[in-house]
């Protein structure tokens, strides 16, 4: 079994509306770490299979990323694994720009039949190589979603005039702050109580309380 | 078969089975600590060479768990909300943290050395540490008598570099609105990590007890236990150097 991820950024997609054309949806895909690109290269036949070691780890060269980025198979792969539909209809896509897949990512452009207020975006990149991959997706107004092998499709609100999901960033942020703060507060409480109990017990052993 | 780490990420989104989720997170943390390069040799070295107690092993484990949870929390929140990935890649960040961890270990090793030399007038030891330079080295060691700051520092260096699985769990939790649950899983992961290192500490203590008992009848081993603190200090310094060098190598490679 090939290892899903050593250290490195996870793969991401950013979904956005086109400022000039309301019928166009942009999906920018970034691969994450260099070894993911090597894994993809092996899958697409760009790199030799002997890169995968017996224990599933992958050896990668500095030149791998450039080789894979240039390969025409990448465009086909991305258009096979990223799909946008609006109002129940598939929007045909094309690869508009693809540079450094780690730093800049590949920009996929989907042209829908009419102006898009809400779109369903499917992302299955890399999950076909290993089910443990996740894609962390961001959209307009701070929308967040996670794509995985069991969640390949999510709905996004793209109506430029901050509609249904306005203020989503603050929502995610405050919800996270609230939950994380709660957990940290509880942990602190447990630590304080534990210290108090331990101190009590120690005092009790130093000066044994006489029985009445 | 998917690894424990991989299954852990699945659990963040899966409803129900919560006790199972915590057990799995704990097991994943323990499995992570059992892997190479987590400074277990440091813990053993420190313990064997010093007058460590069970309580010191517990301090060590606790500081690893707390530091690991905090580092995952800080890195995940920064990655999600502060566009950390635009500023620097996680690989570079974790290499930098590993460098800091290595330097902390070197610092503790040198400090132990000086403390020992000052305390005993003379004494020299040949460092014979076989360091692990694997991937992300977590270093830490063990408490010598009252020297708790050194102990906690070693523990902190062990938890300074966040585990990839724990990071992904927390980021997924934040993205799906379940950050509290995800953070609890990370805490359980840290506890699993700490438990293994605590266990290693106890084993080393038991081993040292055996040596000391045997030494009562053999002059040679008495001498051996006397140089043990020096050997421990030297080993910790050497392992710290190995971790530091590995981190520098990765930083240079990523540049």
Interface residues (C-beta under 8 A of the other chain):
Chain A: X1 X3 X4 X5 X6 X7 X8 X9 X10 X12 X33 X102 X130 X131 X132 X134 X136 X137 X144 X145 X146 X148 X150 X151 X172 X173 X175 X176 X178 X179 X180 X182 X183 X184 X187
Chain B: X1 X2 X3 X5 X6 X9 X10 X13 X73 X77 X79 X80 X81 X85 X89 X90 X91 X94 X135 X136 X164 X168 X171 X172 X174 X175 X176 X177 X178 X179 X180 X181 X183 X184 X187
